[in-house]
Amino acid sequence: MRLLIILLAALLTACGTTPRLDREFGNTVRLARAQQTLNPDAGRVPRPVNGLDAQAATAAYQNYQQSFITKDDQSNGFTIGVGSKR
């Protein structure tokens, strides 16, 4: 009986609260997101975005998509310079 009481007491301590862990819950995710953000004020500052204009971005995206449809013939990389005539 005494062993059962000790065992139950030990099991109940596993259900205890962890105030330190609860207080810091999610800090690593918030820190990682903050470290990966280039400009934290990007949505609040009204200025043009650096990069491509709409037409150039559309053309680049269409070229990218087309590259999966039409495959370029790629020669074997191990034969570069082998058997070439100079």
PDB file as gemmi writes it, atoms N, CA and C in Angstrom:
CRYST1    1.000    1.000    1.000  90.00  90.00  90.00 P 1                      
ATOM      1  N   MET A   1       0.833  -1.193   0.000  1.00  0.00           N  
ATOM      2  CA  MET A   1       0.000   0.000   0.000  1.00  0.00           C  
ATOM      3  C   MET A   1       0.877   1.256   0.000  1.00  0.00           C  
ATOM      4  N   ARG A   2       1.930   1.218   0.798  1.00  0.00           N  
ATOM      5  CA  ARG A   2       2.825   2.368   0.882  1.00  0.00           C  
ATOM      6  C   ARG A   2       3.484   2.627  -0.482  1.00  0.00           C  
ATOM      7  N   LEU A   3       3.854   1.558  -1.178  1.00  0.00           N  
ATOM      8  CA  LEU A   3       4.480   1.691  -2.490  1.00  0.00           C  
ATOM      9  C   LEU A   3       3.507   2.305  -3.499  1.00  0.00           C  
ATOM     10  N   LEU A   4       2.248   1.943  -3.409  1.00  0.00           N  
ATOM     11  CA  LEU A   4       1.233   2.498  -4.286  1.00  0.00           C  
ATOM     12  C   LEU A   4       1.051   3.995  -4.053  1.00  0.00           C  
ATOM     13  N   ILE A   5       1.065   4.419  -2.820  1.00  0.00           N  
ATOM     14  CA  ILE A   5       0.924   5.847  -2.495  1.00  0.00           C  
ATOM     15  C   ILE A   5       2.119   6.633  -3.024  1.00  0.00           C  
ATOM     16  N   ILE A   6       3.312   6.081  -2.866  1.00  0.00           N  
ATOM     17  CA  ILE A   6       4.518   6.757  -3.363  1.00  0.00           C  
ATOM     18  C   ILE A   6       4.481   6.849  -4.885  1.00  0.00           C  
ATOM     19  N   LEU A   7       4.039   5.778  -5.510  1.00  0.00           N  
ATOM     20  CA  LEU A   7       3.946   5.771  -6.963  1.00  0.00           C  
ATOM     21  C   LEU A   7       2.921   6.789  -7.464  1.00  0.00           C  
ATOM     22  N   LEU A   8       1.773   6.871  -6.815  1.00  0.00           N  
ATOM     23  CA  LEU A   8       0.752   7.843  -7.204  1.00  0.00           C  
ATOM     24  C   LEU A   8       1.234   9.277  -6.970  1.00  0.00           C  
ATOM     25  N   ALA A   9       1.950   9.500  -5.897  1.00  0.00           N  
ATOM     26  CA  ALA A   9       2.484  10.836  -5.625  1.00  0.00           C  
ATOM     27  C   ALA A   9       3.501  11.231  -6.694  1.00  0.00           C  
ATOM     28  N   ALA A  10       4.315  10.287  -7.119  1.00  0.00           N  
ATOM     29  CA  ALA A  10       5.298  10.563  -8.165  1.00  0.00           C  
ATOM     30  C   ALA A  10       4.608  10.848  -9.498  1.00  0.00           C  
ATOM     31  N   LEU A  11       3.545  10.138  -9.792  1.00  0.00           N  
ATOM     32  CA  LEU A  11       2.813  10.368 -11.034  1.00  0.00           C  
ATOM     33  C   LEU A  11       2.106  11.720 -11.038  1.00  0.00           C  
ATOM     34  N   LEU A  12       1.611  12.153  -9.895  1.00  0.00           N  
ATOM     35  CA  LEU A  12       0.916  13.434  -9.826  1.00  0.00           C  
ATOM     36  C   LEU A  12       1.878  14.607  -9.997  1.00  0.00           C  
ATOM     37  N   THR A  13       3.123  14.444  -9.639  1.00  0.00           N  
ATOM     38  CA  THR A  13       4.069  15.541  -9.832  1.00  0.00           C  
ATOM     39  C   THR A  13       4.331  15.767 -11.315  1.00  0.00           C  
ATOM     40  N   ALA A  14       4.124  14.770 -12.141  1.00  0.00           N  
ATOM     41  CA  ALA A  14       4.302  14.945 -13.579  1.00  0.00           C  
ATOM     42  C   ALA A  14       3.204  15.824 -14.169  1.00  0.00           C  
ATOM     43  N   CYS A  15       2.094  15.954 -13.495  1.00  0.00           N  
ATOM     44  CA  CYS A  15       0.997  16.787 -13.971  1.00  0.00           C  
ATOM     45  C   CYS A  15       1.102  18.220 -13.468  1.00  0.00           C  
ATOM     46  N   GLY A  16       2.135  18.544 -12.762  1.00  0.00           N  
ATOM     47  CA  GLY A  16       2.303  19.895 -12.222  1.00  0.00           C  
ATOM     48  C   GLY A  16       2.489  20.920 -13.316  1.00  0.00           C  
ATOM     49  N   THR A  17       2.248  22.161 -12.977  1.00  0.00           N  
ATOM     50  CA  THR A  17       2.387  23.231 -13.963  1.00  0.00           C  
ATOM     51  C   THR A  17       3.854  23.597 -14.125  1.00  0.00           C  
ATOM     52  N   THR A  18       4.155  24.157 -15.247  1.00  0.00           N  
ATOM     53  CA  THR A  18       5.516  24.604 -15.537  1.00  0.00           C  
ATOM     54  C   THR A  18       5.450  26.082 -15.875  1.00  0.00           C  
ATOM     55  N   PRO A  19       5.470  26.956 -14.884  1.00  0.00           N  
ATOM     56  CA  PRO A  19       5.280  28.381 -15.161  1.00  0.00           C  
ATOM     57  C   PRO A  19       6.382  28.972 -16.041  1.00  0.00           C  
ATOM     58  N   ARG A  20       7.616  28.491 -15.889  1.00  0.00           N  
ATOM     59  CA  ARG A  20       8.700  29.031 -16.703  1.00  0.00           C  
ATOM     60  C   ARG A  20       8.495  28.654 -18.169  1.00  0.00           C  
ATOM     61  N   LEU A  21       8.145  27.409 -18.430  1.00  0.00           N  
ATOM     62  CA  LEU A  21       7.921  26.980 -19.806  1.00  0.00           C  
ATOM     63  C   LEU A  21       6.687  27.640 -20.398  1.00  0.00           C  
ATOM     64  N   ASP A  22       5.641  27.791 -19.616  1.00  0.00           N  
ATOM     65  CA  ASP A  22       4.433  28.441 -20.109  1.00  0.00           C  
ATOM     66  C   ASP A  22       4.690  29.904 -20.436  1.00  0.00           C  
ATOM     67  N   ARG A  23       5.526  30.558 -19.645  1.00  0.00           N  
ATOM     68  CA  ARG A  23       5.818  31.968 -19.858  1.00  0.00           C  
ATOM     69  C   ARG A  23       6.638  32.171 -21.136  1.00  0.00           C  
ATOM     70  N   GLU A  24       7.495  31.213 -21.480  1.00  0.00           N  
ATOM     71  CA  GLU A  24       8.361  31.335 -22.643  1.00  0.00           C  
ATOM     72  C   GLU A  24       7.842  30.575 -23.861  1.00  0.00           C  
ATOM     73  N   PHE A  25       6.632  30.082 -23.791  1.00  0.00           N  
ATOM     74  CA  PHE A  25       6.078  29.295 -24.880  1.00  0.00           C  
ATOM     75  C   PHE A  25       5.951  30.140 -26.145  1.00  0.00           C  
ATOM     76  N   GLY A  26       6.566  29.695 -27.249  1.00  0.00           N  
ATOM     77  CA  GLY A  26       6.479  30.383 -28.523  1.00  0.00           C  
ATOM     78  C   GLY A  26       7.573  31.404 -28.764  1.00  0.00           C  
ATOM     79  N   ASN A  27       8.448  31.635 -27.800  1.00  0.00           N  
ATOM     80  CA  ASN A  27       9.504  32.634 -27.985  1.00  0.00           C  
ATOM     81  C   ASN A  27      10.455  32.256 -29.107  1.00  0.00           C  
ATOM     82  N   THR A  28      10.776  30.990 -29.260  1.00  0.00           N  
ATOM     83  CA  THR A  28      11.710  30.594 -30.311  1.00  0.00           C  
ATOM     84  C   THR A  28      11.114  30.808 -31.687  1.00  0.00           C  
ATOM     85  N   VAL A  29       9.821  30.583 -31.835  1.00  0.00           N  
ATOM     86  CA  VAL A  29       9.170  30.815 -33.122  1.00  0.00           C  
ATOM     87  C   VAL A  29       9.145  32.308 -33.434  1.00  0.00           C  
ATOM     88  N   ARG A  30       8.816  33.126 -32.449  1.00  0.00           N  
ATOM     89  CA  ARG A  30       8.806  34.573 -32.663  1.00  0.00           C  
ATOM     90  C   ARG A  30      10.211  35.089 -32.972  1.00  0.00           C  
ATOM     91  N   LEU A  31      11.220  34.559 -32.303  1.00  0.00           N  
ATOM     92  CA  LEU A  31      12.598  34.974 -32.551  1.00  0.00           C  
ATOM     93  C   LEU A  31      13.043  34.579 -33.958  1.00  0.00           C  
ATOM     94  N   ALA A  32      12.730  33.357 -34.379  1.00  0.00           N  
ATOM     95  CA  ALA A  32      13.109  32.901 -35.720  1.00  0.00           C  
ATOM     96  C   ALA A  32      12.418  33.742 -36.790  1.00  0.00           C  
ATOM     97  N   ARG A  33      11.154  34.068 -36.592  1.00  0.00           N  
ATOM     98  CA  ARG A  33      10.429  34.897 -37.559  1.00  0.00           C  
ATOM     99  C   ARG A  33      11.032  36.303 -37.617  1.00  0.00           C  
ATOM    100  N   ALA A  34      11.394  36.868 -36.474  1.00  0.00           N  
ATOM    101  CA  ALA A  34      11.990  38.209 -36.447  1.00  0.00           C  
ATOM    102  C   ALA A  34      13.349  38.219 -37.130  1.00  0.00           C  
ATOM    103  N   GLN A  35      14.116  37.143 -36.975  1.00  0.00           N  
ATOM    104  CA  GLN A  35      15.434  37.086 -37.588  1.00  0.00           C  
ATOM    105  C   GLN A  35      15.357  36.886 -39.096  1.00  0.00           C  
ATOM    106  N   GLN A  36      14.259  36.366 -39.601  1.00  0.00           N  
ATOM    107  CA  GLN A  36      14.117  36.120 -41.028  1.00  0.00           C  
ATOM    108  C   GLN A  36      13.376  37.246 -41.738  1.00  0.00           C  
ATOM    109  N   THR A  37      12.953  38.258 -41.018  1.00  0.00           N  
ATOM    110  CA  THR A  37      12.226  39.366 -41.609  1.00  0.00           C  
ATOM    111  C   THR A  37      13.221  40.415 -42.085  1.00  0.00           C  
ATOM    112  N   LEU A  38      13.183  40.728 -43.369  1.00  0.00           N  
ATOM    113  CA  LEU A  38      14.116  41.686 -43.939  1.00  0.00           C  
ATOM    114  C   LEU A  38      13.809  43.104 -43.473  1.00  0.00           C  
ATOM    115  N   ASN A  39      12.560  43.498 -43.578  1.00  0.00           N  
ATOM    116  CA  ASN A  39      12.159  44.845 -43.182  1.00  0.00           C  
ATOM    117  C   ASN A  39      10.892  44.746 -42.347  1.00  0.00           C  
ATOM    118  N   PRO A  40      10.992  44.858 -41.026  1.00  0.00           N  
ATOM    119  CA  PRO A  40       9.800  44.705 -40.187  1.00  0.00           C  
ATOM    120  C   PRO A  40       8.752  45.794 -40.400  1.00  0.00           C  
ATOM    121  N   ASP A  41       9.148  46.954 -40.915  1.00  0.00           N  
ATOM    122  CA  ASP A  41       8.202  48.050 -41.142  1.00  0.00           C  
ATOM    123  C   ASP A  41       7.691  48.093 -42.576  1.00  0.00           C  
ATOM    124  N   ALA A  42       7.806  47.026 -43.314  1.00  0.00           N  
ATOM    125  CA  ALA A  42       7.463  47.023 -44.737  1.00  0.00           C  
ATOM    126  C   ALA A  42       5.989  47.348 -44.972  1.00  0.00           C  
ATOM    127  N   GLY A  43       5.094  46.892 -44.153  1.00  0.00           N  
ATOM    128  CA  GLY A  43       3.677  47.156 -44.361  1.00  0.00           C  
ATOM    129  C   GLY A  43       3.239  48.523 -43.895  1.00  0.00           C  
ATOM    130  N   ARG A  44       4.028  49.166 -43.052  1.00  0.00           N  
ATOM    131  CA  ARG A  44       3.637  50.460 -42.492  1.00  0.00           C  
ATOM    132  C   ARG A  44       4.237  51.642 -43.244  1.00  0.00           C  
ATOM    133  N   VAL A  45       5.290  51.408 -44.009  1.00  0.00           N  
ATOM    134  CA  VAL A  45       5.971  52.498 -44.704  1.00  0.00           C  
ATOM    135  C   VAL A  45       5.522  52.511 -46.163  1.00  0.00           C  
ATOM    136  N   PRO A  46       4.859  53.564 -46.610  1.00  0.00           N  
ATOM    137  CA  PRO A  46       4.396  53.617 -48.010  1.00  0.00           C  
ATOM    138  C   PRO A  46       5.526  54.015 -48.958  1.00  0.00           C  
ATOM    139  N   ARG A  47       6.189  53.054 -49.528  1.00  0.00           N  
ATOM    140  CA  ARG A  47       7.217  53.315 -50.532  1.00  0.00           C  
ATOM    141  C   ARG A  47       7.247  52.144 -51.504  1.00  0.00           C  
ATOM    142  N   PRO A  48       7.757  52.365 -52.703  1.00  0.00           N  
ATOM    143  CA  PRO A  48       7.744  51.291 -53.699  1.00  0.00           C  
ATOM    144  C   PRO A  48       8.637  50.119 -53.275  1.00  0.00           C  
ATOM    145  N   VAL A  49       8.247  48.959 -53.709  1.00  0.00           N  
ATOM    146  CA  VAL A  49       8.976  47.750 -53.394  1.00  0.00           C  
ATOM    147  C   VAL A  49      10.146  47.599 -54.357  1.00  0.00           C  
ATOM    148  N   ASN A  50      11.299  47.229 -53.844  1.00  0.00           N  
ATOM    149  CA  ASN A  50      12.443  46.979 -54.714  1.00  0.00           C  
ATOM    150  C   ASN A  50      12.223  45.662 -55.437  1.00  0.00           C  
ATOM    151  N   GLY A  51      12.510  45.641 -56.728  1.00  0.00           N  
ATOM    152  CA  GLY A  51      12.357  44.397 -57.474  1.00  0.00           C  
ATOM    153  C   GLY A  51      11.873  44.654 -58.883  1.00  0.00           C  
ATOM    154  N   LEU A  52      11.170  43.680 -59.415  1.00  0.00           N  
ATOM    155  CA  LEU A  52      10.703  43.747 -60.803  1.00  0.00           C  
ATOM    156  C   LEU A  52       9.367  44.467 -60.899  1.00  0.00           C  
ATOM    157  N   ASP A  53       9.137  45.083 -62.070  1.00  0.00           N  
ATOM    158  CA  ASP A  53       7.810  45.614 -62.318  1.00  0.00           C  
ATOM    159  C   ASP A  53       6.890  44.465 -62.732  1.00  0.00           C  
ATOM    160  N   ALA A  54       5.626  44.743 -62.877  1.00  0.00           N  
ATOM    161  CA  ALA A  54       4.640  43.688 -63.116  1.00  0.00           C  
ATOM    162  C   ALA A  54       4.887  42.947 -64.423  1.00  0.00           C  
ATOM    163  N   GLN A  55       5.221  43.670 -65.491  1.00  0.00           N  
ATOM    164  CA  GLN A  55       5.414  43.025 -66.790  1.00  0.00           C  
ATOM    165  C   GLN A  55       6.654  42.124 -66.776  1.00  0.00           C  
ATOM    166  N   ALA A  56       7.736  42.591 -66.179  1.00  0.00           N  
ATOM    167  CA  ALA A  56       8.954  41.778 -66.123  1.00  0.00           C  
ATOM    168  C   ALA A  56       8.752  40.551 -65.241  1.00  0.00           C  
ATOM    169  N   ALA A  57       8.033  40.705 -64.138  1.00  0.00           N  
ATOM    170  CA  ALA A  57       7.774  39.567 -63.256  1.00  0.00           C  
ATOM    171  C   ALA A  57       6.899  38.531 -63.955  1.00  0.00           C  
ATOM    172  N   THR A  58       5.905  38.992 -64.701  1.00  0.00           N  
ATOM    173  CA  THR A  58       5.036  38.071 -65.437  1.00  0.00           C  
ATOM    174  C   THR A  58       5.817  37.309 -66.493  1.00  0.00           C  
ATOM    175  N   ALA A  59       6.675  38.013 -67.225  1.00  0.00           N  
ATOM    176  CA  ALA A  59       7.480  37.358 -68.260  1.00  0.00           C  
ATOM    177  C   ALA A  59       8.455  36.354 -67.641  1.00  0.00           C  
ATOM    178  N   ALA A  60       9.059  36.704 -66.524  1.00  0.00           N  
ATOM    179  CA  ALA A  60       9.995  35.790 -65.866  1.00  0.00           C  
ATOM    180  C   ALA A  60       9.266  34.537 -65.380  1.00  0.00           C  
ATOM    181  N   TYR A  61       8.079  34.733 -64.832  1.00  0.00           N  
ATOM    182  CA  TYR A  61       7.308  33.586 -64.349  1.00  0.00           C  
ATOM    183  C   TYR A  61       6.868  32.690 -65.503  1.00  0.00           C  
ATOM    184  N   GLN A  62       6.454  33.279 -66.617  1.00  0.00           N  
ATOM    185  CA  GLN A  62       6.051  32.477 -67.770  1.00  0.00           C  
ATOM    186  C   GLN A  62       7.243  31.720 -68.355  1.00  0.00           C  
ATOM    187  N   ASN A  63       8.408  32.353 -68.406  1.00  0.00           N  
ATOM    188  CA  ASN A  63       9.610  31.652 -68.869  1.00  0.00           C  
ATOM    189  C   ASN A  63       9.962  30.506 -67.940  1.00  0.00           C  
ATOM    190  N   TYR A  64       9.806  30.725 -66.645  1.00  0.00           N  
ATOM    191  CA  TYR A  64      10.075  29.673 -65.663  1.00  0.00           C  
ATOM    192  C   TYR A  64       9.126  28.494 -65.860  1.00  0.00           C  
ATOM    193  N   GLN A  65       7.847  28.764 -66.031  1.00  0.00           N  
ATOM    194  CA  GLN A  65       6.877  27.694 -66.242  1.00  0.00           C  
ATOM    195  C   GLN A  65       7.139  26.983 -67.563  1.00  0.00           C  
ATOM    196  N   GLN A  66       7.506  27.722 -68.600  1.00  0.00           N  
ATOM    197  CA  GLN A  66       7.780  27.128 -69.908  1.00  0.00           C  
ATOM    198  C   GLN A  66       9.008  26.228 -69.850  1.00  0.00           C  
ATOM    199  N   SER A  67       9.938  26.512 -68.959  1.00  0.00           N  
ATOM    200  CA  SER A  67      11.156  25.707 -68.879  1.00  0.00           C  
ATOM    201  C   SER A  67      10.863  24.267 -68.459  1.00  0.00           C  
ATOM    202  N   PHE A  68       9.734  24.028 -67.817  1.00  0.00           N  
ATOM    203  CA  PHE A  68       9.375  22.667 -67.431  1.00  0.00           C  
ATOM    204  C   PHE A  68       8.677  21.927 -68.567  1.00  0.00           C  
ATOM    205  N   ILE A  69       8.136  22.675 -69.516  1.00  0.00           N  
ATOM    206  CA  ILE A  69       7.432  22.059 -70.638  1.00  0.00           C  
ATOM    207  C   ILE A  69       8.414  21.667 -71.733  1.00  0.00           C  
ATOM    208  N   THR A  70       9.296  22.585 -72.095  1.00  0.00           N  
ATOM    209  CA  THR A  70      10.279  22.300 -73.139  1.00  0.00           C  
ATOM    210  C   THR A  70      11.627  22.051 -72.483  1.00  0.00           C  
ATOM    211  N   LYS A  71      12.084  20.841 -72.602  1.00  0.00           N  
ATOM    212  CA  LYS A  71      13.357  20.459 -72.001  1.00  0.00           C  
ATOM    213  C   LYS A  71      14.487  20.725 -72.982  1.00  0.00           C  
ATOM    214  N   ASP A  72      15.550  21.349 -72.521  1.00  0.00           N  
ATOM    215  CA  ASP A  72      16.740  21.562 -73.326  1.00  0.00           C  
ATOM    216  C   ASP A  72      17.579  20.293 -73.303  1.00  0.00           C  
ATOM    217  N   ASP A  73      18.161  19.970 -74.447  1.00  0.00           N  
ATOM    218  CA  ASP A  73      19.028  18.804 -74.513  1.00  0.00           C  
ATOM    219  C   ASP A  73      20.340  19.131 -73.815  1.00  0.00           C  
ATOM    220  N   GLN A  74      20.627  18.392 -72.768  1.00  0.00           N  
ATOM    221  CA  GLN A  74      21.854  18.622 -72.018  1.00  0.00           C  
ATOM    222  C   GLN A  74      22.801  17.465 -72.290  1.00  0.00           C  
ATOM    223  N   SER A  75      23.976  17.803 -72.764  1.00  0.00           N  
ATOM    224  CA  SER A  75      24.950  16.748 -73.027  1.00  0.00           C  
ATOM    225  C   SER A  75      25.542  16.269 -71.716  1.00  0.00           C  
ATOM    226  N   ASN A  76      26.176  15.149 -71.779  1.00  0.00           N  
ATOM    227  CA  ASN A  76      26.775  14.559 -70.592  1.00  0.00           C  
ATOM    228  C   ASN A  76      27.909  15.457 -70.100  1.00  0.00           C  
ATOM    229  N   GLY A  77      27.935  15.784 -68.844  1.00  0.00           N  
ATOM    230  CA  GLY A  77      28.945  16.657 -68.287  1.00  0.00           C  
ATOM    231  C   GLY A  77      30.331  16.047 -68.247  1.00  0.00           C  
ATOM    232  N   PHE A  78      30.424  14.731 -68.331  1.00  0.00           N  
ATOM    233  CA  PHE A  78      31.721  14.070 -68.289  1.00  0.00           C  
ATOM    234  C   PHE A  78      32.451  14.104 -69.629  1.00  0.00           C  
ATOM    235  N   THR A  79      31.752  14.526 -70.686  1.00  0.00           N  
ATOM    236  CA  THR A  79      32.382  14.521 -72.004  1.00  0.00           C  
ATOM    237  C   THR A  79      32.802  15.917 -72.449  1.00  0.00           C  
ATOM    238  N   ILE A  80      32.860  16.847 -71.542  1.00  0.00           N  
ATOM    239  CA  ILE A  80      33.243  18.202 -71.903  1.00  0.00           C  
ATOM    240  C   ILE A  80      34.705  18.201 -72.311  1.00  0.00           C  
ATOM    241  N   GLY A  81      34.978  18.629 -73.514  1.00  0.00           N  
ATOM    242  CA  GLY A  81      36.352  18.718 -74.011  1.00  0.00           C  
ATOM    243  C   GLY A  81      36.920  17.413 -74.519  1.00  0.00           C  
ATOM    244  N   VAL A  82      36.208  16.328 -74.417  1.00  0.00           N  
ATOM    245  CA  VAL A  82      36.697  15.052 -74.889  1.00  0.00           C  
ATOM    246  C   VAL A  82      36.293  14.873 -76.336  1.00  0.00           C  
ATOM    247  N   GLY A  83      37.229  14.654 -77.192  1.00  0.00           N  
ATOM    248  CA  GLY A  83      36.948  14.414 -78.590  1.00  0.00           C  
ATOM    249  C   GLY A  83      36.641  15.656 -79.395  1.00  0.00           C  
ATOM    250  N   SER A  84      36.838  16.808 -78.820  1.00  0.00           N  
ATOM    251  CA  SER A  84      36.569  18.017 -79.584  1.00  0.00           C  
ATOM    252  C   SER A  84      37.741  18.328 -80.506  1.00  0.00           C  
ATOM    253  N   LYS A  85      37.424  18.889 -81.649  1.00  0.00           N  
ATOM    254  CA  LYS A  85      38.458  19.249 -82.623  1.00  0.00           C  
ATOM    255  C   LYS A  85      38.855  20.701 -82.409  1.00  0.00           C  
ATOM    256  N   ARG A  86      40.149  20.937 -82.412  1.00  0.00           N  
ATOM    257  CA  ARG A  86      40.635  22.306 -82.237  1.00  0.00           C  
ATOM    258  C   ARG A  86      41.219  22.827 -83.474  1.00  0.00           C  
TER     259      ARG A  86                                                      
END                                                                             
